[in-house]
Amino acid sequence: MCGVELEKMVFLRHTFLPCLRISSVVLFFCSVYCAFLYLPSHQDQSGLVLTDLGRMLGDLNAFDATFGRRQVVFFVETSNSGKVFERHVCSLEAAASLNPNVTVLLVMTQQNCQIQRENNTALVRLLDEYPNIRLASVETKQLLKNTILEEIWTTKFLHTVAPVQHLSDLVRLALLWHFGGVYMDLDVMTVRNLSLVLREANFLAADDVDHLNSCVMGFERRHPLLQTLLEVVRAEYDPKSYSTVPTAINSAVVAYFNLSIEEAIKLRKWQRVRFYNSNGFSPFKYANYMNLFYPTTIEWVERISRSSYGVHFWGSHTNHIVFKENSTAPFAQLARKFCPKTYPSLYT
């Protein structure tokens, strides 16, 4: 009898216990995997925390809980280069310093975005200085899914001649559609507190007397004009035209209000939508953007900062232009004043 029991014990020792150990190991790794899968934010190799916006799509409570129910100004980086250009960091600093009660949210369009500290020292320094600057990532496919813009992403976008710009155009509209708020291009330097602008829940900004730009805009979540914008963008999107989305936005406003763009800008506000003329965010129009880098007087620059909320510096055309530390060019003077912590990394 004892021999039989002994055999049973040996059998259990060599079969059951190893299985139990294996099951315990499997269970441990499964629990670790699941814990990682449901983390509200992730961290790249440099240790910079990127909040995953994809988990908040359709869940405004989660969005509000993460960003403290504060108003949000979105900036978007779609180059997927892993580096935030110093002049763009200047724009983040200006917006954050002038609006401490607003969340300045830089959204990057790759789920596992790698932001290396050694390549982004100016940005890292800002994150330590301004707690209202936050970083987030979102997968484009996930952001556009089940929106009016999804069709563009899966078809026409495959043939785009300007992938970075067109992706930025689509992402900004999708973010406002999902969450509402304000969007600003990374080449727009804030030069005045935006509290009056933020009171206008729905607004567009012009860069000329008869043309609206997409560099700055604000909308309530799923506003009917925003829906019209998305529908017209879907219908008119041309992958071979660099400015296809801004052009479609102008078409959408004309169709929605049955007004010319020039009339809308002159009215300033129509059906609870505010229209800022070019002084609002584009005091330097496309035709004279080089004036941003020509020497001028302090008084002239001060006048700009009193009459404008931001300065669009047309980065795709001016990023290559260098200047000296003590330059009197408007861009240099504005940067010294509104992004002083970033300024040392801007000049040659």
BELNORDA-V771892 format. One record per residue. N is the residue number from 1. RES is the residue in one small letter. SS is DSSP state (2 for helix, 1 for strand, 0 for the rest). Layout:
N_RES_SS, N_RES_SS
This chain:
1_m_0, 2_c_2, 3_g_2, 4_v_2, 5_e_2, 6_l_2, 7_e_2, 8_k_2, 9_m_2, 10_v_2, 11_f_2, 12_l_2, 13_r_2, 14_h_2, 15_t_2, 16_f_2, 17_l_2, 18_p_2, 19_c_2, 20_l_2, 21_r_2, 22_i_2, 23_s_2, 24_s_2, 25_v_2, 26_v_2, 27_l_2, 28_f_2, 29_f_2, 30_c_2, 31_s_2, 32_v_2, 33_y_2, 34_c_2, 35_a_2, 36_f_2, 37_l_2, 38_y_0, 39_l_0, 40_p_0, 41_s_1, 42_h_1, 43_q_1, 44_d_0, 45_q_0, 46_s_0, 47_g_0, 48_l_0, 49_v_1, 50_l_1, 51_t_1, 52_d_1, 53_l_2, 54_g_2, 55_r_2, 56_m_2, 57_l_0, 58_g_0, 59_d_0, 60_l_2, 61_n_2, 62_a_2, 63_f_2, 64_d_2, 65_a_2, 66_t_2, 67_f_2, 68_g_0, 69_r_0, 70_r_0, 71_q_0, 72_v_1, 73_v_1, 74_f_1, 75_f_1, 76_v_1, 77_e_1, 78_t_0, 79_s_0, 80_n_0, 81_s_0, 82_g_0, 83_k_0, 84_v_0, 85_f_0, 86_e_2, 87_r_2, 88_h_2, 89_v_2, 90_c_2, 91_s_2, 92_l_2, 93_e_2, 94_a_2, 95_a_2, 96_a_2, 97_s_2, 98_l_2, 99_n_0, 100_p_0, 101_n_0, 102_v_0, 103_t_1, 104_v_1, 105_l_1, 106_l_1, 107_v_1, 108_m_1, 109_t_0, 110_q_0, 111_q_0, 112_n_0, 113_c_0, 114_q_0, 115_i_0, 116_q_0, 117_r_2, 118_e_2, 119_n_2, 120_n_0, 121_t_2, 122_a_2, 123_l_2, 124_v_2, 125_r_2, 126_l_2, 127_l_2, 128_d_2, 129_e_2, 130_y_0, 131_p_0, 132_n_0, 133_i_1, 134_r_1, 135_l_1, 136_a_1, 137_s_1, 138_v_0, 139_e_0, 140_t_2, 141_k_2, 142_q_2, 143_l_2, 144_l_2, 145_k_0, 146_n_0, 147_t_0, 148_i_0, 149_l_0, 150_e_2, 151_e_2, 152_i_2, 153_w_2, 154_t_2, 155_t_0, 156_k_2, 157_f_2, 158_l_2, 159_h_2, 160_t_0, 161_v_0, 162_a_0, 163_p_2, 164_v_2, 165_q_2, 166_h_2, 167_l_2, 168_s_2, 169_d_2, 170_l_2, 171_v_2, 172_r_2, 173_l_2, 174_a_2, 175_l_2, 176_l_2, 177_w_2, 178_h_2, 179_f_2, 180_g_0, 181_g_1, 182_v_1, 183_y_1, 184_m_1, 185_d_0, 186_l_0, 187_d_0, 188_v_1, 189_m_1, 190_t_1, 191_v_0, 192_r_0, 193_n_0, 194_l_0, 195_s_2, 196_l_2, 197_v_2, 198_l_2, 199_r_2, 200_e_0, 201_a_0, 202_n_0, 203_f_1, 204_l_1, 205_a_1, 206_a_1, 207_d_1, 208_d_1, 209_v_0, 210_d_0, 211_h_1, 212_l_1, 213_n_1, 214_s_1, 215_c_1, 216_v_1, 217_m_1, 218_g_1, 219_f_1, 220_e_0, 221_r_0, 222_r_0, 223_h_0, 224_p_2, 225_l_2, 226_l_2, 227_q_2, 228_t_2, 229_l_2, 230_l_2, 231_e_2, 232_v_2, 233_v_2, 234_r_2, 235_a_2, 236_e_2, 237_y_0, 238_d_0, 239_p_0, 240_k_0, 241_s_0, 242_y_0, 243_s_0, 244_t_2, 245_v_2, 246_p_2, 247_t_2, 248_a_2, 249_i_2, 250_n_2, 251_s_2, 252_a_2, 253_v_2, 254_v_2, 255_a_2, 256_y_2, 257_f_2, 258_n_0, 259_l_0, 260_s_0, 261_i_2, 262_e_2, 263_e_2, 264_a_2, 265_i_2, 266_k_2, 267_l_2, 268_r_0, 269_k_1, 270_w_1, 271_q_0, 272_r_0, 273_v_1, 274_r_1, 275_f_1, 276_y_1, 277_n_0, 278_s_2, 279_n_2, 280_g_2, 281_f_2, 282_s_0, 283_p_0, 284_f_0, 285_k_0, 286_y_2, 287_a_2, 288_n_2, 289_y_2, 290_m_2, 291_n_2, 292_l_2, 293_f_2, 294_y_0, 295_p_1, 296_t_0, 297_t_0, 298_i_2, 299_e_2, 300_w_2, 301_v_2, 302_e_2, 303_r_2, 304_i_2, 305_s_2, 306_r_2, 307_s_2, 308_s_0, 309_y_0, 310_g_1, 311_v_1, 312_h_1, 313_f_0, 314_w_0, 315_g_2, 316_s_2, 317_h_2, 318_t_2, 319_n_0, 320_h_0, 321_i_0, 322_v_0, 323_f_0, 324_k_0, 325_e_0, 326_n_0, 327_s_0, 328_t_0, 329_a_1, 330_p_2, 331_f_2, 332_a_2, 333_q_2, 334_l_2, 335_a_2, 336_r_2, 337_k_2, 338_f_2, 339_c_0, 340_p_2, 341_k_2, 342_t_2, 343_y_2, 344_p_0, 345_s_0, 346_l_0, 347_y_0, 348_t_0
